[in-house]
């Protein structure tokens, strides 16, 4: 199990990635639609999974955008590349 010091370090690094992407103090949650499309590109395979899931869960376009922002944050915590959305 990961200790709190390790978690704090990962969060710090993720925040640094986001500051590099958007500027100091800005986070993934503040992405507008254009930034979302640029930093969370969704390829065919991912889109094929997301569309039926969104329908089944009753997610709006705004809800899907929120899911992508959380996914980008998780990817940042894992130090995954920005193009990792397939």
C-alpha positions as CSV (number, residue, x, y, z in Angstrom):
1,X,0.0,0.0,0.0
2,X,1.2,3.5,-0.9
3,X,2.1,5.7,2.0
4,X,0.9,9.3,2.4
5,X,4.4,10.7,1.5
6,X,4.4,8.9,-1.8
7,X,0.8,10.0,-2.6
8,X,1.7,13.6,-1.8
9,X,4.7,13.4,-4.1
10,X,2.5,12.0,-7.0
11,X,0.0,14.8,-6.4
12,X,2.8,17.4,-6.4
13,X,4.2,16.0,-9.7
14,X,0.7,15.9,-11.3
15,X,0.1,19.5,-10.3
16,X,3.5,20.4,-11.9
17,X,2.4,18.7,-15.1
18,X,-0.8,20.7,-15.1
19,X,1.0,24.0,-14.4
20,X,3.3,23.2,-17.3
21,X,0.3,22.5,-19.5
22,X,-1.9,25.5,-18.5
23,X,0.1,27.9,-16.4
24,X,0.7,28.3,-12.7
25,X,-2.3,27.5,-10.5
26,X,-4.4,26.1,-13.3
27,X,-5.6,22.5,-13.2
28,X,-7.3,20.0,-15.4
29,X,-10.7,20.8,-13.9
30,X,-10.5,24.3,-15.5
31,X,-10.0,23.1,-19.1
32,X,-12.3,24.6,-21.6
33,X,-13.7,22.6,-24.5
34,X,-10.8,23.5,-26.8
35,X,-8.1,22.5,-24.2
36,X,-10.1,19.4,-23.4
37,X,-10.0,18.3,-27.1
38,X,-6.3,19.1,-27.3
39,X,-5.2,17.4,-24.1
40,X,-7.7,14.5,-23.9
41,X,-7.9,13.3,-27.5
42,X,-10.4,10.4,-27.7
43,X,-9.6,7.9,-30.4
44,X,-12.0,5.4,-32.1
45,X,-11.6,2.6,-29.6
46,X,-12.1,4.8,-26.6
47,X,-15.0,6.6,-28.2
48,X,-16.6,3.2,-29.0
49,X,-16.5,2.4,-25.3
50,X,-17.6,5.9,-24.1
51,X,-20.7,6.4,-26.2
52,X,-22.7,3.4,-25.1
53,X,-21.5,3.9,-21.5
54,X,-22.7,7.6,-21.6
55,X,-26.1,6.5,-23.0
56,X,-26.5,3.8,-20.4
57,X,-25.5,6.1,-17.6
58,X,-27.4,9.1,-19.0
59,X,-24.4,11.3,-19.2
60,X,-24.7,14.6,-21.1
61,X,-21.8,16.1,-23.2
62,X,-20.9,18.1,-20.1
63,X,-20.8,14.9,-18.0
64,X,-18.5,13.2,-20.6
65,X,-16.2,16.2,-20.4
66,X,-16.0,15.9,-16.7
67,X,-15.1,12.2,-17.1
68,X,-12.3,13.1,-19.5
69,X,-11.0,15.7,-17.0
70,X,-10.9,13.1,-14.3
71,X,-9.2,10.6,-16.7
72,X,-6.6,13.2,-17.6
73,X,-5.9,13.8,-13.8
74,X,-5.6,10.1,-13.2
75,X,-3.2,9.9,-16.2
76,X,-1.2,12.7,-14.7
77,X,-1.0,11.0,-11.3
78,X,0.3,7.9,-13.2
79,X,2.7,10.1,-15.2
80,X,1.1,8.8,-18.4
81,X,1.6,10.7,-21.7
82,X,-1.0,13.2,-22.8
83,X,-1.9,11.1,-25.9
84,X,-2.8,8.1,-23.8
85,X,-6.6,8.3,-24.5
86,X,-6.5,6.1,-27.5
